[in-house]
Amino acid sequence: MSSFAFGAPRLARRALSFLVACVTVSALGACGGDNNLLSPATTENVIRTYSVYAMSGTSPALPAAYRFTTESLERPQILSNGAVNFDMAFDLTANNRVSLVPVRVVVPLPPAGAPSLGLRTSDASFTAMERAPTTGFRPDTSLVVGVGETVLVQVQGGGCFLGDPLYAKLVVDSIIVAERRLVVRSLTNRNCGYRALTEGLPRN
């Protein structure tokens, strides 16, 4: 019997063990990367800074909402096809804190449905927050925050083929009360299921 024939079953067992280990710990980023079960990332993460206005007390011509799936500013509305054009609206409370309002709170029953948006805060700074968690999000519930508080976002139903969520982070850098205007920084990872919140093409 050749040495190859003798070693083949052993090699097969080792290969099988390796594959099992990959499946078992894939969530930990083993076996050659952090995206074993995800499609390769195609969209780079970019930090965007923009002005957005409070939904109440401002002109209908001014943007008061954000769409994470396209990273675009919008004025909340229901389109002619029954779809909504935003994921989250901004507003100001009576004491000038920021109210982040998911689309399903603004429009509870949009004709063509709407993504579910989960929000949560983080003790880490906007820059230090490098990877989104998977727990702690409160779906379709408004969140009131102050200037400088890091907010994490989970978008369910954002168009991903297998139903994977999208993740994002944002921070309100300043509020110009007289204009009811907010200066916001955000980063959205538009690669389905990826949780990296740093700039560039994500690996996970």
Secondary structure, 3 states (H helix, E strand, C coil): CCHHHHHHHHHHHHHHHHHHHHHHHHHHCCCCCCCCCCCCCCCCECEEEEEEECCCCCCCCCCCEEECCCCEEECCCECCCCCECCCEEEEECCCCCEEEEEHHHHCCCCCCCCCEEEEEEECCCCCCCCECCCCCCEECCCEEECCCCEEEEEEECCCCCCCCCEEEEEEEEEEEHHHCEEEEEEEEECCCCCCECCCECCCC
